[in-house]
Amino acid sequence: MFLRQVGVSRGGRPLRLLSVGRAPRAVLVVAGAHANEPTGGSTLLTLAERVVHERPLRSGVSWHFLLCADRTGRACT
């Protein structure tokens, strides 16, 4: 599991990606694409926690979680 910066928002704030696993098949989960979607972040965090703690979810799959795609929106502050 590792966290890295993958870019910056339009407002210059860092965009960070949490990656779990290194399998050839990958799943990308993105939250916070729009400021009016407030439950996306909590849903992503709950899913990420399950992936970390439940080994069968990682079998043959790497997971990548982008908590906030638009850090300048209110939902991501």
Jmol script that loads the backbone (N, CA, C; Angstrom):
load data "model"
ATOM      1  N   MET A   1       0.855  -1.163   0.000  1.00  0.00           N
ATOM      2  CA  MET A   1       0.000   0.000   0.000  1.00  0.00           C
ATOM      3  C   MET A   1       0.902   1.228   0.000  1.00  0.00           C
ATOM      4  N   PHE A   2       0.611   2.179  -0.896  1.00  0.00           N
ATOM      5  CA  PHE A   2       1.396   3.399  -0.904  1.00  0.00           C
ATOM      6  C   PHE A   2       0.551   4.574  -1.379  1.00  0.00           C
ATOM      7  N   LEU A   3       0.933   5.765  -0.940  1.00  0.00           N
ATOM      8  CA  LEU A   3       0.246   7.006  -1.269  1.00  0.00           C
ATOM      9  C   LEU A   3       1.213   7.875  -2.044  1.00  0.00           C
ATOM     10  N   ARG A   4       0.737   8.424  -3.184  1.00  0.00           N
ATOM     11  CA  ARG A   4       1.612   9.280  -3.981  1.00  0.00           C
ATOM     12  C   ARG A   4       0.805  10.408  -4.608  1.00  0.00           C
ATOM     13  N   GLN A   5       1.484  11.477  -4.911  1.00  0.00           N
ATOM     14  CA  GLN A   5       0.848  12.594  -5.593  1.00  0.00           C
ATOM     15  C   GLN A   5       0.844  12.296  -7.084  1.00  0.00           C
ATOM     16  N   VAL A   6      -0.337  12.440  -7.713  1.00  0.00           N
ATOM     17  CA  VAL A   6      -0.461  12.132  -9.135  1.00  0.00           C
ATOM     18  C   VAL A   6      -0.779  13.370  -9.977  1.00  0.00           C
ATOM     19  N   GLY A   7      -0.867  14.509  -9.344  1.00  0.00           N
ATOM     20  CA  GLY A   7      -1.149  15.742 -10.079  1.00  0.00           C
ATOM     21  C   GLY A   7      -1.551  16.841  -9.131  1.00  0.00           C
ATOM     22  N   VAL A   8      -2.062  17.917  -9.706  1.00  0.00           N
ATOM     23  CA  VAL A   8      -2.560  19.040  -8.915  1.00  0.00           C
ATOM     24  C   VAL A   8      -3.912  19.468  -9.472  1.00  0.00           C
ATOM     25  N   SER A   9      -4.731  20.049  -8.614  1.00  0.00           N
ATOM     26  CA  SER A   9      -6.034  20.547  -9.040  1.00  0.00           C
ATOM     27  C   SER A   9      -5.862  21.854  -9.803  1.00  0.00           C
ATOM     28  N   ARG A  10      -6.947  22.324 -10.365  1.00  0.00           N
ATOM     29  CA  ARG A  10      -6.897  23.614 -11.049  1.00  0.00           C
ATOM     30  C   ARG A  10      -6.460  24.724 -10.116  1.00  0.00           C
ATOM     31  N   GLY A  11      -6.748  24.569  -8.829  1.00  0.00           N
ATOM     32  CA  GLY A  11      -6.362  25.564  -7.833  1.00  0.00           C
ATOM     33  C   GLY A  11      -4.971  25.341  -7.266  1.00  0.00           C
ATOM     34  N   GLY A  12      -4.240  24.334  -7.778  1.00  0.00           N
ATOM     35  CA  GLY A  12      -2.874  24.082  -7.334  1.00  0.00           C
ATOM     36  C   GLY A  12      -2.734  23.171  -6.129  1.00  0.00           C
ATOM     37  N   ARG A  13      -3.823  22.546  -5.671  1.00  0.00           N
ATOM     38  CA  ARG A  13      -3.760  21.643  -4.518  1.00  0.00           C
ATOM     39  C   ARG A  13      -3.389  20.237  -4.989  1.00  0.00           C
ATOM     40  N   PRO A  14      -2.613  19.491  -4.193  1.00  0.00           N
ATOM     41  CA  PRO A  14      -2.155  18.158  -4.615  1.00  0.00           C
ATOM     42  C   PRO A  14      -3.299  17.144  -4.727  1.00  0.00           C
ATOM     43  N   LEU A  15      -3.212  16.286  -5.734  1.00  0.00           N
ATOM     44  CA  LEU A  15      -4.132  15.162  -5.893  1.00  0.00           C
ATOM     45  C   LEU A  15      -3.345  13.903  -5.540  1.00  0.00           C
ATOM     46  N   ARG A  16      -3.828  13.162  -4.558  1.00  0.00           N
ATOM     47  CA  ARG A  16      -3.101  11.992  -4.062  1.00  0.00           C
ATOM     48  C   ARG A  16      -3.862  10.711  -4.368  1.00  0.00           C
ATOM     49  N   LEU A  17      -3.110   9.681  -4.722  1.00  0.00           N
ATOM     50  CA  LEU A  17      -3.666   8.379  -5.069  1.00  0.00           C
ATOM     51  C   LEU A  17      -3.159   7.344  -4.077  1.00  0.00           C
ATOM     52  N   LEU A  18      -4.085   6.600  -3.475  1.00  0.00           N
ATOM     53  CA  LEU A  18      -3.740   5.482  -2.594  1.00  0.00           C
ATOM     54  C   LEU A  18      -3.814   4.220  -3.430  1.00  0.00           C
ATOM     55  N   SER A  19      -2.718   3.459  -3.492  1.00  0.00           N
ATOM     56  CA  SER A  19      -2.675   2.213  -4.249  1.00  0.00           C
ATOM     57  C   SER A  19      -2.491   1.039  -3.309  1.00  0.00           C
ATOM     58  N   VAL A  20      -3.256  -0.016  -3.548  1.00  0.00           N
ATOM     59  CA  VAL A  20      -3.192  -1.231  -2.737  1.00  0.00           C
ATOM     60  C   VAL A  20      -2.994  -2.401  -3.693  1.00  0.00           C
ATOM     61  N   GLY A  21      -1.865  -3.076  -3.595  1.00  0.00           N
ATOM     62  CA  GLY A  21      -1.570  -4.217  -4.448  1.00  0.00           C
ATOM     63  C   GLY A  21      -0.838  -3.809  -5.716  1.00  0.00           C
ATOM     64  N   ARG A  22      -0.278  -4.836  -6.395  1.00  0.00           N
ATOM     65  CA  ARG A  22       0.468  -4.605  -7.639  1.00  0.00           C
ATOM     66  C   ARG A  22       0.139  -5.675  -8.676  1.00  0.00           C
ATOM     67  N   ALA A  23      -1.119  -6.013  -8.783  1.00  0.00           N
ATOM     68  CA  ALA A  23      -1.554  -7.045  -9.735  1.00  0.00           C
ATOM     69  C   ALA A  23      -1.722  -6.447 -11.131  1.00  0.00           C
ATOM     70  N   PRO A  24      -1.708  -7.293 -12.160  1.00  0.00           N
ATOM     71  CA  PRO A  24      -1.856  -6.802 -13.528  1.00  0.00           C
ATOM     72  C   PRO A  24      -3.225  -6.167 -13.794  1.00  0.00           C
ATOM     73  N   ARG A  25      -4.272  -6.699 -13.189  1.00  0.00           N
ATOM     74  CA  ARG A  25      -5.611  -6.103 -13.334  1.00  0.00           C
ATOM     75  C   ARG A  25      -5.760  -4.997 -12.307  1.00  0.00           C
ATOM     76  N   ALA A  26      -6.350  -3.880 -12.716  1.00  0.00           N
ATOM     77  CA  ALA A  26      -6.448  -2.737 -11.815  1.00  0.00           C
ATOM     78  C   ALA A  26      -7.860  -2.169 -11.789  1.00  0.00           C
ATOM     79  N   VAL A  27      -8.216  -1.665 -10.611  1.00  0.00           N
ATOM     80  CA  VAL A  27      -9.482  -0.971 -10.421  1.00  0.00           C
ATOM     81  C   VAL A  27      -9.148   0.446  -9.954  1.00  0.00           C
ATOM     82  N   LEU A  28      -9.733   1.448 -10.602  1.00  0.00           N
ATOM     83  CA  LEU A  28      -9.561   2.842 -10.202  1.00  0.00           C
ATOM     84  C   LEU A  28     -10.892   3.342  -9.669  1.00  0.00           C
ATOM     85  N   VAL A  29     -10.872   3.862  -8.432  1.00  0.00           N
ATOM     86  CA  VAL A  29     -12.071   4.418  -7.807  1.00  0.00           C
ATOM     87  C   VAL A  29     -11.803   5.900  -7.581  1.00  0.00           C
ATOM     88  N   VAL A  30     -12.681   6.750  -8.114  1.00  0.00           N
ATOM     89  CA  VAL A  30     -12.500   8.203  -8.025  1.00  0.00           C
ATOM     90  C   VAL A  30     -13.690   8.816  -7.300  1.00  0.00           C
ATOM     91  N   ALA A  31     -13.417   9.662  -6.338  1.00  0.00           N
ATOM     92  CA  ALA A  31     -14.464  10.404  -5.627  1.00  0.00           C
ATOM     93  C   ALA A  31     -14.214  11.895  -5.813  1.00  0.00           C
ATOM     94  N   GLY A  32     -15.217  12.669  -5.510  1.00  0.00           N
ATOM     95  CA  GLY A  32     -15.055  14.116  -5.546  1.00  0.00           C
ATOM     96  C   GLY A  32     -14.877  14.700  -6.929  1.00  0.00           C
ATOM     97  N   ALA A  33     -15.483  14.077  -7.929  1.00  0.00           N
ATOM     98  CA  ALA A  33     -15.379  14.630  -9.281  1.00  0.00           C
ATOM     99  C   ALA A  33     -16.155  15.938  -9.399  1.00  0.00           C
ATOM    100  N   HIS A  34     -17.193  16.074  -8.592  1.00  0.00           N
ATOM    101  CA  HIS A  34     -18.008  17.286  -8.580  1.00  0.00           C
ATOM    102  C   HIS A  34     -18.226  17.727  -7.136  1.00  0.00           C
ATOM    103  N   ALA A  35     -18.268  18.996  -6.901  1.00  0.00           N
ATOM    104  CA  ALA A  35     -18.420  19.523  -5.539  1.00  0.00           C
ATOM    105  C   ALA A  35     -19.767  19.181  -4.915  1.00  0.00           C
ATOM    106  N   ASN A  36     -20.764  18.835  -5.709  1.00  0.00           N
ATOM    107  CA  ASN A  36     -22.091  18.538  -5.158  1.00  0.00           C
ATOM    108  C   ASN A  36     -22.314  17.042  -4.926  1.00  0.00           C
ATOM    109  N   GLU A  37     -21.264  16.265  -4.787  1.00  0.00           N
ATOM    110  CA  GLU A  37     -21.359  14.830  -4.511  1.00  0.00           C
ATOM    111  C   GLU A  37     -20.665  14.522  -3.187  1.00  0.00           C
ATOM    112  N   PRO A  38     -21.263  14.921  -2.071  1.00  0.00           N
ATOM    113  CA  PRO A  38     -20.580  14.831  -0.775  1.00  0.00           C
ATOM    114  C   PRO A  38     -20.375  13.419  -0.233  1.00  0.00           C
ATOM    115  N   THR A  39     -21.123  12.418  -0.685  1.00  0.00           N
ATOM    116  CA  THR A  39     -20.970  11.077  -0.117  1.00  0.00           C
ATOM    117  C   THR A  39     -19.901  10.246  -0.812  1.00  0.00           C
ATOM    118  N   GLY A  40     -19.386  10.720  -1.928  1.00  0.00           N
ATOM    119  CA  GLY A  40     -18.382   9.955  -2.660  1.00  0.00           C
ATOM    120  C   GLY A  40     -17.121   9.689  -1.853  1.00  0.00           C
ATOM    121  N   GLY A  41     -16.644  10.687  -1.120  1.00  0.00           N
ATOM    122  CA  GLY A  41     -15.423  10.532  -0.330  1.00  0.00           C
ATOM    123  C   GLY A  41     -15.559   9.503   0.772  1.00  0.00           C
ATOM    124  N   SER A  42     -16.668   9.554   1.508  1.00  0.00           N
ATOM    125  CA  SER A  42     -16.851   8.586   2.591  1.00  0.00           C
ATOM    126  C   SER A  42     -17.045   7.176   2.041  1.00  0.00           C
ATOM    127  N   THR A  43     -17.711   7.056   0.903  1.00  0.00           N
ATOM    128  CA  THR A  43     -17.878   5.746   0.274  1.00  0.00           C
ATOM    129  C   THR A  43     -16.528   5.188  -0.165  1.00  0.00           C
ATOM    130  N   LEU A  44     -15.702   6.034  -0.781  1.00  0.00           N
ATOM    131  CA  LEU A  44     -14.372   5.603  -1.219  1.00  0.00           C
ATOM    132  C   LEU A  44     -13.528   5.154  -0.027  1.00  0.00           C
ATOM    133  N   LEU A  45     -13.551   5.909   1.068  1.00  0.00           N
ATOM    134  CA  LEU A  45     -12.756   5.544   2.244  1.00  0.00           C
ATOM    135  C   LEU A  45     -13.220   4.221   2.850  1.00  0.00           C
ATOM    136  N   THR A  46     -14.519   3.986   2.882  1.00  0.00           N
ATOM    137  CA  THR A  46     -15.044   2.719   3.396  1.00  0.00           C
ATOM    138  C   THR A  46     -14.608   1.550   2.516  1.00  0.00           C
ATOM    139  N   LEU A  47     -14.689   1.727   1.207  1.00  0.00           N
ATOM    140  CA  LEU A  47     -14.249   0.680   0.284  1.00  0.00           C
ATOM    141  C   LEU A  47     -12.747   0.428   0.421  1.00  0.00           C
ATOM    142  N   ALA A  48     -11.958   1.492   0.514  1.00  0.00           N
ATOM    143  CA  ALA A  48     -10.501   1.336   0.667  1.00  0.00           C
ATOM    144  C   ALA A  48     -10.173   0.570   1.942  1.00  0.00           C
ATOM    145  N   GLU A  49     -10.873   0.867   3.014  1.00  0.00           N
ATOM    146  CA  GLU A  49     -10.642   0.156   4.275  1.00  0.00           C
ATOM    147  C   GLU A  49     -10.953  -1.336   4.127  1.00  0.00           C
ATOM    148  N   ARG A  50     -12.026  -1.658   3.446  1.00  0.00           N
ATOM    149  CA  ARG A  50     -12.370  -3.069   3.218  1.00  0.00           C
ATOM    150  C   ARG A  50     -11.315  -3.763   2.376  1.00  0.00           C
ATOM    151  N   VAL A  51     -10.847  -3.095   1.325  1.00  0.00           N
ATOM    152  CA  VAL A  51      -9.825  -3.685   0.456  1.00  0.00           C
ATOM    153  C   VAL A  51      -8.550  -3.963   1.243  1.00  0.00           C
ATOM    154  N   VAL A  52      -8.171  -3.055   2.115  1.00  0.00           N
ATOM    155  CA  VAL A  52      -6.957  -3.236   2.920  1.00  0.00           C
ATOM    156  C   VAL A  52      -7.113  -4.409   3.888  1.00  0.00           C
ATOM    157  N   HIS A  53      -8.278  -4.553   4.496  1.00  0.00           N
ATOM    158  CA  HIS A  53      -8.468  -5.560   5.543  1.00  0.00           C
ATOM    159  C   HIS A  53      -8.985  -6.912   5.053  1.00  0.00           C
ATOM    160  N   GLU A  54      -9.532  -6.992   3.839  1.00  0.00           N
ATOM    161  CA  GLU A  54     -10.096  -8.243   3.346  1.00  0.00           C
ATOM    162  C   GLU A  54      -9.281  -8.749   2.149  1.00  0.00           C
ATOM    163  N   ARG A  55      -8.371  -9.642   2.427  1.00  0.00           N
ATOM    164  CA  ARG A  55      -7.439 -10.157   1.422  1.00  0.00           C
ATOM    165  C   ARG A  55      -8.108 -10.665   0.136  1.00  0.00           C
ATOM    166  N   PRO A  56      -9.249 -11.367   0.197  1.00  0.00           N
ATOM    167  CA  PRO A  56      -9.858 -11.850  -1.053  1.00  0.00           C
ATOM    168  C   PRO A  56     -10.189 -10.732  -2.048  1.00  0.00           C
ATOM    169  N   LEU A  57     -10.451  -9.544  -1.571  1.00  0.00           N
ATOM    170  CA  LEU A  57     -10.740  -8.425  -2.478  1.00  0.00           C
ATOM    171  C   LEU A  57      -9.509  -8.008  -3.285  1.00  0.00           C
ATOM    172  N   ARG A  58      -8.326  -8.355  -2.790  1.00  0.00           N
ATOM    173  CA  ARG A  58      -7.076  -7.992  -3.476  1.00  0.00           C
ATOM    174  C   ARG A  58      -6.539  -9.128  -4.348  1.00  0.00           C
ATOM    175  N   SER A  59      -7.202 -10.246  -4.389  1.00  0.00           N
ATOM    176  CA  SER A  59      -6.720 -11.395  -5.131  1.00  0.00           C
ATOM    177  C   SER A  59      -6.691 -11.113  -6.633  1.00  0.00           C
ATOM    178  N   GLY A  60      -5.498 -10.955  -7.175  1.00  0.00           N
ATOM    179  CA  GLY A  60      -5.330 -10.734  -8.600  1.00  0.00           C
ATOM    180  C   GLY A  60      -5.698  -9.347  -9.088  1.00  0.00           C
ATOM    181  N   VAL A  61      -5.968  -8.426  -8.168  1.00  0.00           N
ATOM    182  CA  VAL A  61      -6.405  -7.078  -8.543  1.00  0.00           C
ATOM    183  C   VAL A  61      -5.650  -6.045  -7.711  1.00  0.00           C
ATOM    184  N   SER A  62      -5.173  -5.003  -8.365  1.00  0.00           N
ATOM    185  CA  SER A  62      -4.639  -3.862  -7.620  1.00  0.00           C
ATOM    186  C   SER A  62      -5.720  -2.786  -7.605  1.00  0.00           C
ATOM    187  N   TRP A  63      -5.808  -2.066  -6.507  1.00  0.00           N
ATOM    188  CA  TRP A  63      -6.816  -1.033  -6.321  1.00  0.00           C
ATOM    189  C   TRP A  63      -6.122   0.316  -6.230  1.00  0.00           C
ATOM    190  N   HIS A  64      -6.749   1.323  -6.838  1.00  0.00           N
ATOM    191  CA  HIS A  64      -6.218   2.690  -6.805  1.00  0.00           C
ATOM    192  C   HIS A  64      -7.366   3.624  -6.446  1.00  0.00           C
ATOM    193  N   PHE A  65      -7.168   4.397  -5.392  1.00  0.00           N
ATOM    194  CA  PHE A  65      -8.216   5.266  -4.869  1.00  0.00           C
ATOM    195  C   PHE A  65      -7.789   6.726  -4.966  1.00  0.00           C
ATOM    196  N   LEU A  66      -8.541   7.515  -5.716  1.00  0.00           N
ATOM    197  CA  LEU A  66      -8.322   8.956  -5.814  1.00  0.00           C
ATOM    198  C   LEU A  66      -9.444   9.609  -5.023  1.00  0.00           C
ATOM    199  N   LEU A  67      -9.111  10.118  -3.834  1.00  0.00           N
ATOM    200  CA  LEU A  67     -10.134  10.631  -2.927  1.00  0.00           C
ATOM    201  C   LEU A  67     -10.849  11.850  -3.484  1.00  0.00           C
ATOM    202  N   CYS A  68     -10.143  12.674  -4.198  1.00  0.00           N
ATOM    203  CA  CYS A  68     -10.771  13.898  -4.676  1.00  0.00           C
ATOM    204  C   CYS A  68     -10.202  14.305  -6.023  1.00  0.00           C
ATOM    205  N   ALA A  69     -11.050  14.304  -7.042  1.00  0.00           N
ATOM    206  CA  ALA A  69     -10.592  14.662  -8.389  1.00  0.00           C
ATOM    207  C   ALA A  69     -10.561  16.166  -8.597  1.00  0.00           C
ATOM    208  N   ASP A  70     -11.345  16.913  -7.804  1.00  0.00           N
ATOM    209  CA  ASP A  70     -11.391  18.373  -7.965  1.00  0.00           C
ATOM    210  C   ASP A  70     -11.260  19.008  -6.587  1.00  0.00           C
ATOM    211  N   ARG A  71     -10.012  19.189  -6.132  1.00  0.00           N
ATOM    212  CA  ARG A  71      -9.754  19.718  -4.790  1.00  0.00           C
ATOM    213  C   ARG A  71     -10.203  21.150  -4.612  1.00  0.00           C
ATOM    214  N   THR A  72     -10.592  21.836  -5.659  1.00  0.00           N
ATOM    215  CA  THR A  72     -11.062  23.203  -5.507  1.00  0.00           C
ATOM    216  C   THR A  72     -12.561  23.239  -5.174  1.00  0.00           C
ATOM    217  N   GLY A  73     -13.229  22.101  -5.278  1.00  0.00           N
ATOM    218  CA  GLY A  73     -14.659  22.024  -4.942  1.00  0.00           C
ATOM    219  C   GLY A  73     -14.878  21.915  -3.440  1.00  0.00           C
ATOM    220  N   ARG A  74     -16.037  22.310  -2.955  1.00  0.00           N
ATOM    221  CA  ARG A  74     -16.321  22.309  -1.518  1.00  0.00           C
ATOM    222  C   ARG A  74     -16.329  20.917  -0.927  1.00  0.00           C
ATOM    223  N   ALA A  75     -16.702  19.887  -1.677  1.00  0.00           N
ATOM    224  CA  ALA A  75     -16.804  18.531  -1.143  1.00  0.00           C
ATOM    225  C   ALA A  75     -15.437  17.949  -0.788  1.00  0.00           C
ATOM    226  N   CYS A  76     -14.377  18.538  -1.242  1.00  0.00           N
ATOM    227  CA  CYS A  76     -13.047  17.957  -1.072  1.00  0.00           C
ATOM    228  C   CYS A  76     -12.138  18.755  -0.131  1.00  0.00           C
ATOM    229  N   THR A  77     -12.640  19.730   0.521  1.00  0.00           N
ATOM    230  CA  THR A  77     -11.767  20.575   1.345  1.00  0.00           C
ATOM    231  C   THR A  77     -11.417  19.963   2.661  1.00  0.00           C
TER     232      THR A  77
END
end "model"
wireframe off; spacefill off
backbone 0.3
color backbone group
